[in-house]
Amino acid sequence: MLRLATDQNFNHDIIRGLLRHLPHLDVRSVQDAELSQAEDPSVLEWAASEGRILLTHDRSTMPDYAYERIGSGHRMPGVFVVSDRIAVGAAIDDLHILVTCSRDDEWEGRVGYVPLR
């Protein structure tokens, strides 16, 4: 099962719903790591050091920083950009599929988008 991280503004209702379906899901937030005020590159560095795919709603800057990190030859376990315009239940369903059907290394160096449809 994938290991996840959430950035500062990620909707925690989505995480709570995901944990109801997957109680053993390994997910940490930047708040857990005391990085609430960290800039995007630092958040990506932390997620990479933890081997976690980052969940974010930030489609304006986070993908660019992720690709910049990849271009610099740094490890980037992956980013899932979750639209903040879809229903919480739809986000939970799509993330459930991604978490349970993906291999640990499948998203290395990639940015994925939710909704999947």
Phi, psi and omega in degrees: 000140181295149172261133187240158172225151176239145176276182191303318188258013183291139182293112184286346172296325178295316180295316179300317178295319178296320179291334174295323179278326185230076186298340181263010179300134179264101181224136178230150178253162176298332177296320177301325183267007180058042179240029185304325183261009184290149175285160183308313180301324178291323177295317178296321177298314178299312180300318179295317181295334179267352183068038184243143172279132183272131172261131182212156169259355187279090180272352184275324182237327187299316178301321179298315178295323178297313180292327175297318178298315179297315180298333178275001178082014179270152178294142177211098185299343178134160176223134170250114177269110184261120180301138176271009180258356179261160179296147179304316180299321178293320178296317178300313181300314182293318179293325176302315178299311181299316184292319185271340184252000181257147172283159182304323185260003187296330184259005178306124177073019183231154173243125177248158183236139176240127022279154180286335185278000000 
